[in-house]
């Protein structure tokens, strides 16, 4: 049974919801998820902004688990931006081969190293405008680095879980990640933009699984217009 006895939000009621009501519901969702997943955090292992940036680039079309299997050897071989800038492509490609699209990713990593050395003194910049100019780094990747390496809530990371669950919750009808992010930024308190993504990712893996959602066990069932209970 669901963990709450409140009256369930219907799809029609969700569509009629005012922005103020939707924002309040979002904060309720946030609170429940924080209680359910108090240890939610970035799943990519890293010890520095550079390591997180590299890991995030590798995570494209790849699981976090696989990336975490690859990065210990990679980080040991290339500890600095200069090391990536001077990397032998064949060696770099072999180290990251199992993450998929390894040739393009290797090209991005070497280009990233060169850009960091030439334009930022070998350090990862802590602002969006500079990050998105780096090879292999779009807004989503920049949000991951800013939020988790620098503690800066600049935006909301919208991956497959975040987009899917946000739509199921009736917080957006958009499918484009940029548009979803824009709507979530209006609903989620800014101080929680980074953790929001972690919470939805945890929830998507534990309960709101795409192929077999466990609505009867979901702490958000009464707040979700898509719940089947």
C-alpha positions as CSV (number, residue, x, y, z in Angstrom):
1,X,0.0,0.0,0.0
2,X,1.1,3.6,-0.5
3,X,2.7,5.2,2.4
4,X,0.2,8.0,2.6
5,X,-3.6,8.2,3.0
6,X,-4.1,11.6,1.4
7,X,-6.5,12.1,-1.4
8,X,-4.8,11.3,-4.7
9,X,-4.2,14.0,-7.3
10,X,-6.1,13.2,-10.5
11,X,-4.7,14.0,-14.0
12,X,-7.4,16.6,-14.6
13,X,-6.7,18.3,-11.3
14,X,-3.0,18.4,-12.2
15,X,-3.7,20.1,-15.5
16,X,-5.8,22.8,-13.8
17,X,-3.2,23.4,-11.1
18,X,-2.0,27.0,-10.7
19,X,1.7,27.8,-10.7
20,X,1.5,28.6,-7.0
21,X,-0.1,25.2,-6.2
22,X,2.3,23.4,-8.4
23,X,5.2,25.0,-6.7
24,X,3.8,24.0,-3.3
25,X,3.3,20.4,-4.5
26,X,6.9,20.4,-5.8
27,X,8.2,21.4,-2.4
28,X,6.1,18.6,-0.8
29,X,7.6,16.1,-3.3
30,X,11.0,17.4,-2.5
31,X,10.5,17.0,1.3
32,X,9.2,13.5,1.0
33,X,12.1,12.4,-1.3
34,X,14.7,13.9,1.0
35,X,13.2,11.9,3.8
36,X,13.1,8.8,1.7
37,X,16.7,9.2,0.3
38,X,18.7,11.2,2.8
39,X,22.0,10.1,1.3
40,X,21.2,11.0,-2.3
41,X,24.3,12.2,-4.0
42,X,26.2,12.2,-7.3
43,X,26.8,8.7,-8.4
44,X,30.0,9.4,-10.3
45,X,33.1,8.9,-8.1
46,X,35.4,11.9,-8.1
47,X,37.9,13.8,-6.0
48,X,38.1,17.0,-7.9
49,X,36.3,19.2,-10.4
50,X,38.5,17.8,-13.2
51,X,37.7,14.2,-12.3
52,X,34.0,14.9,-12.2
53,X,34.1,16.7,-15.5
54,X,35.9,13.8,-17.1
55,X,33.6,11.3,-15.6
56,X,30.5,13.2,-16.7
57,X,31.7,13.3,-20.3
58,X,32.3,9.6,-20.2
59,X,28.8,9.0,-18.8
60,X,27.1,9.9,-22.0
61,X,25.3,6.8,-23.3
62,X,26.9,4.8,-20.5
63,X,26.0,3.8,-17.0
64,X,27.5,5.5,-13.9
65,X,28.5,2.0,-12.7
66,X,30.6,1.4,-15.8
67,X,32.2,4.8,-15.7
68,X,33.2,4.2,-12.0
69,X,34.9,1.0,-13.1
70,X,36.9,2.8,-15.7
71,X,37.9,6.0,-14.0
72,X,40.3,4.8,-11.3
73,X,42.9,3.7,-13.9
74,X,42.1,6.7,-16.0
75,X,42.5,9.2,-13.2
76,X,45.8,7.6,-12.1
77,X,47.2,7.8,-15.7
78,X,46.0,11.4,-16.3
79,X,45.9,13.3,-13.0
80,X,46.0,16.8,-14.6
81,X,44.5,18.7,-17.5
82,X,48.0,18.8,-19.0
83,X,48.1,15.0,-19.0
84,X,44.9,14.9,-21.0
85,X,46.3,17.6,-23.4
86,X,49.3,15.5,-24.1
87,X,47.6,12.1,-24.1
88,X,48.4,9.4,-26.7
89,X,45.0,8.9,-28.4
90,X,45.4,5.1,-28.8
91,X,46.2,4.7,-25.1
92,X,43.4,7.0,-24.0
93,X,40.9,5.3,-26.3
94,X,41.8,1.9,-24.9
95,X,41.4,3.0,-21.3
96,X,37.9,4.3,-22.0
97,X,36.8,1.8,-24.6
98,X,34.2,0.1,-22.5
99,X,32.2,3.3,-22.0
100,X,31.2,3.4,-25.6
101,X,31.7,6.0,-28.3
102,X,35.3,5.9,-27.0
103,X,36.9,7.6,-30.1
104,X,34.7,10.7,-29.8
105,X,35.1,10.8,-26.0
106,X,38.9,10.5,-26.2
107,X,38.9,13.4,-28.7
108,X,36.8,15.4,-26.3
109,X,39.0,14.6,-23.3
110,X,42.2,15.6,-25.1
111,X,40.6,18.8,-26.4
112,X,39.3,19.5,-22.9
113,X,42.8,19.2,-21.5
114,X,44.2,21.5,-24.1
115,X,41.5,24.1,-23.6
116,X,41.9,24.0,-19.8
117,X,45.7,24.5,-20.1
118,X,45.5,27.2,-22.7
119,X,42.6,29.2,-21.4
120,X,42.2,28.4,-17.7
121,X,45.6,27.7,-16.3
122,X,44.8,24.0,-16.2
123,X,41.9,24.5,-13.8
124,X,38.2,23.8,-14.3
125,X,36.3,27.1,-14.4
126,X,33.4,27.5,-12.0
127,X,31.0,29.4,-14.2
128,X,28.5,28.3,-16.8
129,X,29.6,30.5,-19.7
130,X,33.2,29.2,-19.5
131,X,32.2,25.5,-19.0
132,X,29.9,25.2,-21.9
133,X,32.7,26.4,-24.3
134,X,34.9,23.4,-23.3
135,X,35.0,20.4,-25.6
136,X,32.4,17.7,-24.7
137,X,30.7,20.0,-22.2
138,X,27.1,21.0,-22.7
139,X,24.8,22.7,-20.2
140,X,23.8,19.4,-18.6
141,X,27.5,18.5,-17.9
142,X,28.2,22.0,-16.7
143,X,25.3,21.8,-14.2
144,X,26.7,18.5,-12.9
145,X,30.1,20.0,-12.3
146,X,28.9,23.3,-10.9
147,X,26.4,21.7,-8.5
148,X,28.5,18.8,-7.3
149,X,32.1,20.0,-7.5
150,X,31.6,23.7,-6.7
151,X,28.3,23.7,-4.7
152,X,26.8,26.2,-7.2
153,X,23.1,25.8,-8.1
154,X,23.1,27.2,-11.5
155,X,20.5,24.8,-13.1
156,X,18.8,21.5,-12.9
157,X,20.4,18.4,-14.4
158,X,17.8,16.7,-16.6
159,X,18.7,13.2,-17.5
160,X,16.4,10.3,-18.5
161,X,15.0,9.7,-15.0
162,X,14.5,13.4,-14.2
163,X,12.7,14.1,-17.4
164,X,10.5,11.0,-17.2
165,X,9.5,11.3,-13.6
166,X,8.9,15.1,-13.8
167,X,6.4,14.4,-16.6
168,X,4.8,11.6,-14.7
169,X,4.4,13.9,-11.7
170,X,2.7,16.5,-13.9
171,X,5.4,19.1,-13.3
172,X,6.0,19.5,-17.0
173,X,4.7,18.2,-20.3
174,X,7.9,19.1,-22.2
175,X,10.2,16.5,-23.6
176,X,13.1,18.7,-24.6
177,X,15.6,18.6,-21.7
178,X,16.3,22.4,-21.9
179,X,12.6,23.2,-21.7
180,X,12.1,20.7,-18.8
181,X,15.0,22.3,-16.9
182,X,13.5,25.8,-17.4
183,X,10.1,24.7,-15.9
184,X,11.7,22.9,-13.0
185,X,13.8,25.9,-12.2
186,X,10.5,27.8,-11.6
187,X,9.2,25.1,-9.3
188,X,12.1,23.8,-7.3
189,X,13.7,26.1,-4.7
190,X,17.1,27.2,-6.1
191,X,19.0,25.9,-3.1
192,X,17.8,22.4,-4.0
193,X,18.3,22.4,-7.8
194,X,21.3,20.1,-7.6
195,X,19.8,17.6,-5.0
196,X,16.5,17.5,-6.9
197,X,18.2,15.6,-9.7
198,X,19.8,13.1,-7.4
199,X,16.6,12.5,-5.6
200,X,14.6,11.8,-8.8
201,X,17.5,9.6,-10.1
202,X,17.4,7.6,-6.8
203,X,13.6,7.3,-7.0
204,X,13.7,6.3,-10.6
205,X,16.1,3.4,-9.9
206,X,14.4,2.3,-6.6
207,X,10.7,2.7,-7.1
208,X,9.6,4.6,-10.2
209,X,11.2,2.2,-12.6
210,X,10.3,2.9,-16.2
211,X,9.2,-0.7,-17.1
212,X,7.7,-1.7,-13.7
213,X,6.8,1.3,-11.6
214,X,6.0,0.3,-8.0
215,X,3.2,2.9,-7.4
216,X,1.7,1.0,-4.5
217,X,5.0,1.5,-2.6
218,X,5.6,5.1,-3.7
219,X,5.7,7.9,-1.1
220,X,4.6,10.3,-3.9
221,X,1.5,8.3,-5.0
222,X,-1.1,10.8,-3.8
223,X,0.9,13.6,-5.4
224,X,1.3,11.9,-8.7
225,X,-1.4,12.1,-11.4
226,X,0.1,9.1,-13.1
227,X,0.1,6.8,-10.1
228,X,-1.7,3.4,-10.7
229,X,-3.0,2.3,-7.3
